[in-house]
């Protein structure tokens, strides 16, 4: 079944589109598409964003590894590097610092009618993507592959079963979520 789906690119795009709408809906319902919530998170006054992100990481991590264990999914990690991480962090950080939205929340804020998300966010994403595309050949040649750390996963690096890493990470995330809640954050 999944092999058939893998060969149908339009169906994959449509499913991705529907999942994106659902993701945006959940971001909006969680309140993290509101500028004030994001700013209060950055000021360490409201931890709604962190709680939603940690819950999403926990759910996704367990879900992906469960699907993989059952033979319904395969991991295809992309190689990474220090250079690519620095460039990505700078692009993300500049956009976040200037506007106060990340790409997911800017799309959600735009969908609920925030004009700053349209003019600064969507237009900014398009300009940023265009600049990155124009500079990509030079970045790839001189920066993006510096400090290459390959495509190994944490279980591969640690030479352990992936469920050991999932269990340890899950325990840490649950512990952090409990601490945040008990601290009233």
N, C-alpha and C positions, 0 to 999 in steps of 0.2 A: 504494500500500500504506500509506504513512504518513498520507495524508489520511484513509483509512478509520479508522485507529487514532486519529487526532485527534478523530474524532467519537464514539468509544466511550469515555466517561468511566469506566465501571466497569472496562474492560480496562486503561485507563491506571492506575487506582488499584491494580489487582492487580499490574501490572508494577512499579509503584513500590514496592509492598509487598515483592515478591520481591527487587528491587534493594536495598531497605533491609535486608532480612535478610542478603543477601550482603555488603553494606557493613559491617554489624555483625559478621558472622563474620570478615571480614578485619581489622577493627579489633582484635577479640579475639585473633586469631592473631598480629597484629603486636605485641601486648602493650600497646597504648595505652589499654586500658580499665582498667588497673591504676593505682590511686591513686599508688603509689610511683613508677611510671614518669613520670606526669604531674608530680608534685612535683619529681623529679630534673630534669625538663626545665626547670621554672620556676627551679630553682637553677643551671641551666646545667651540670649534671653528666652528663646522659644526653640525647642528641639524637635518640633514636628517634622521638619525636613529629614533630620538624622534618623528619627524613628521610622519614617516611611522608607527611606533608603535602606536601612539595615534589614527591615522586614522583607523588602523586595530582594535583597541579596540572599538572605536566608532561604526564602521560598524558591528563588531561581536556582540557587546552588543545589538544593536538595532535589528539585524537579529535574534539572539537567542530568544529574548523576543517577537518579532513579531511571530515567528514560534510557540512559546509556547502559546501565546494568541490565535492563530488560531487553536490550538489543534494538530499541526504537530510535536511537540517536547515536551519532558519532561525534567526537570532539575533533575540531580542526583548528587548533590554536595557531594564530598568526605569529610570526617572529616579531620580537620587539627589540628596541635599542634605547639607550640613554638619549641619543640625539632626537629620535622620534618622540620620546616622552617629553623632552624639554620643549620642543616646538609645539606639540599638542597642548601641553600645559600652559604655554604662553598664549596661544590662540584662545583657549578656553578661558584662561584667567583674565585676559584683556577684555574679552566680551562680557564676562561675568562682572568684572570690576566696573566697567563703564555703564552697564545697564541694570545689573542686579538680577538677571535671569540666566539660567543655563539653557541649552537648546531644547530640552524637554519641556521645561516650565514656560519658556517663551512661546512655544507652539500652543500650549494650553491657555496661557494668558491671552494670546491673540484670538484664539477660538472663542473665548468668553468676552471679547470686545475691548481689550486693553490697547489703546492706540500707541502707547509707548512700546508695547511688544511688537506691533506691526512696523512702525517707523524705525525704531532702533533695533529691534530684534530680528525680524524676518529680513528686512533690508540689510542689516548688519551681517547676518548669516550669509546672504547671497554675495555681498561684497567680500567678506572674509574667505568664502569658498572660491570666489573668482581670483582673489589675490594668491591664495595658496596654490591654485591650479597653475597660475602664471609663473609662480616661483618654484613650482615642484621640481622641474629638471635640475635647477641649481641646488635646491635643498637636498634632493636625493643624492646628488654627486658629492656634496661636501659635508652634510650634517646628519641626514636621517639614518644612516647606517653606523654612525659612530657609537661605540660601546655596545655592539650587538650582543644580546643575551639569548638569542635563539627563540625557539617555540616550545620549550619544555614547560610542563605544568609543575605546580608545587609537589604533587605526589611523585612525579618523575624525578624531580630534583632531590627529594627526600628518600626516594626508593622505597615507598610504602604504598599500600593499597589506598586508592583514592577516597574510600569511605573513612579512613582514619583522619585524613585532612578535613573532610566534610564534617565529621563528628566534632573534631577539635574546633574548627571555625564556627560551627553551629553553637557549641557551648559558649565560646567567647562572645558571639553576637547576642545570644539569649541573656547571658550575664550582664552585658553592657546595657541591653534594653531594660532589664530589671533594675539595674542601678539608676538609669536615667529616670525611670518612673518613680522609684522610691525617693529619689532626690527632688522630685516635683518639678523636673525640668521639662 
